[in-house]
Amino acid sequence: MEWLLLAVSAGLVLACGVFVAAEFSFVTVDRSSVEKAAAEGDKGAEGVRVALKSLSTQLSGAQVGITLTNLAIGFLAEPAISELIRGPLELVGTPESAVTPIAVAAGLVLATGLTMIFGELVPKNLAIALPLATAKATQVPMRFFTTAMRGPIRLLNGSANAIVRALGAEPQEELRSARSVDELASLTKRSATEGTLDSETANLVERSVAFGPRTAGEIMTPRVQMACVDATDPVSEIIDLSSSTGFSKFPVIKGTSDNVVGSVHVKQAVAVPRSERSDTLIREVMVEATVVPESLRLDPLLSLLRGEGFQMAIVSDEYGGTAGVVTLEDVVEEIVGDIADEHDRYGSRLRQRPDGSWIVSGLLRPDEVAAATGLELPEDEDYDTIAGLLVRELGRIPERGDRALVPLPVEVPEDDDEAPVQEHVVLRVERMDGLRVDRISIRRLLPDDDDQTSVDTPATRSSRSDGEVAR
């Protein structure tokens, strides 16, 4: 009789393993892999796809199945094992008063241990290692059990959902398969770290993911950096300005930068006969300017600039003034990275010094600095550039020589239990252009560096001379 009970218990352990494997495989399986296999005619994958449509119900069914099988195993296996152990205990001379407690305890430990190993841990690890194969193997018995136990499962699941709603959350029948921008970026970084994506592909994917939410105001060349020509100037001025700046397209203004009346390309000036360039005014060759708001997302901006031949737009602020200028190259660089050409000025905006520190333009964004230097500076809605970051840290208009200690963002790996080490960089104002921070040096702070005691804070007086700044 005991051996029959053990055989039934073994079957229950197997059933428990099916429920556990189904539960973990349904949660961990990649939805896109299931959809692809189902589209190719895989009947097992089609069954998994159907099961995932009612995931909450399937998981509730798995929990009910696990609970019932564990109760049955405890009811059948423990007495059977205890009875089988009782005989050997009596043969070795165990006192009669101790035989029953020892047999019961041993039966409980063995039944629980075997159930944990073969009914829960092995199926769980198998489902995590081979989620799709496990899901396909278990979906038929899982769906059959859920259908057969529909009444109790609905009652239990409905009660649980009512409690969840009382806690302020809305229960979901299936997992959300869509991913946010941050989640996709994190997934890309992890794939690159684990070697499933090469670094160049990962960078391209990460840039593409971050492309959509960006706006024209974030990537434009700001107004203070625009090279403009006046509508009343001769076209020879365009050629001279192109030679000195390396640019080929210019906004055409009338009086001030807030009054942009058109755009002009250097080829339009070159097309004018040399003898007539001093007498021909820019307004005679310019074209109508394309004006976009700062808030325009990069997706429609890319379509707009690709659709017109000039490939440059004036960025207008919320008050109707000129905020800056943006070109098709600026937009494309947000996806593929910096594009070097014969007129590229990016190298002059960022260079590394012999001591390992960097000199960068204050107009660079934190993500641009990170792409070039590997230093992940903090990003925030309060500023767009590292000059803005420095101003926020100081709490005032900077002066040459001012420094600020900036903590670097910390990412904690999921499999690392140790507390991460907080790293810092020191930002120092190297050059000012009026009230604008033109050049900033960035140096990673070493653990044994004492620069923490010599950086500026919002309370620091701004009247110190350059010679008084701690170096």
Beta strands, then each sheet from edge to edge (+ up, - down):
strand 1: 221-222
strand 2: 229-230
strand 3: 249-253
strand 4: 260-265
strand 5: 291-293
strand 6: 312-316
strand 7: 322-327
strand 8: 350-352
strand 9: 358-361
strand 10: 403-407
strand 11: 424-433
strand 12: 436-444
sheet 1: 1+ 7- 6+ 5+
sheet 2: 2+ 3+ 4-
sheet 3: 8+ 9- 12+ 11- 10+
end
